[in-house]
Amino acid sequence: MNLLMVIFGLVTVLAVVGTFQAFKEKNLLGILFNFGTFAVFGFFTVMTILNQGFPPSLH
């Protein structure tokens, strides 16, 4: 789960970068999909860190 959380965190960071680029280009569909990706993957990443801790506890 630890490596998966890191990968989802990287996807979240890339979604933020994509959202800013879409704002700069005034691309409405790009803003929508990038922000949706940021919201879903960011929520999953944050809640996984809060629930299992970092590094995750093995129990």
C-alpha positions in Angstrom: 0.0 0.0 0.0 2.9 2.3 0.6 4.1 2.4 -3.0 0.6 2.8 -4.3 0.1 5.8 -2.0 3.3 7.3 -3.4 2.1 6.8 -7.0 -1.3 8.3 -6.2 0.4 11.3 -4.6 2.4 11.8 -7.8 -0.8 11.6 -9.9 -2.3 14.3 -7.6 0.7 16.6 -8.1 0.6 16.1 -11.9 -3.2 16.9 -11.8 -2.5 20.2 -10.0 0.1 21.1 -12.7 -2.3 20.1 -15.4 -5.0 22.2 -13.9 -2.8 25.3 -13.8 -1.8 24.7 -17.4 -5.4 24.3 -18.5 -6.3 27.6 -16.7 -3.5 29.3 -18.6 -4.8 27.9 -21.9 -8.4 28.6 -21.0 -9.3 24.9 -21.6 -12.6 24.3 -19.8 -12.7 20.5 -20.3 -9.1 20.2 -19.2 -9.8 22.2 -16.1 -12.8 19.9 -15.3 -11.0 16.6 -15.7 -7.7 17.7 -14.1 -9.6 19.1 -11.1 -11.7 16.0 -10.8 -8.5 13.9 -10.8 -6.9 16.1 -8.2 -10.0 15.8 -6.0 -10.4 12.1 -6.2 -6.7 11.0 -6.0 -5.9 13.8 -3.5 -8.7 12.7 -1.2 -7.6 9.1 -1.4 -4.0 9.9 -0.7 -4.8 12.2 2.3 -7.3 9.8 3.9 -4.9 6.8 3.4 -2.1 8.8 5.2 -4.5 9.8 8.0 -5.9 6.3 8.4 -2.8 4.2 8.2 -0.1 6.7 9.0 3.2 7.2 7.1 4.8 4.7 6.9 1.7 2.5 7.2 1.5 0.4 10.3 1.5 -3.4 9.7 -1.1 -5.0 11.9 
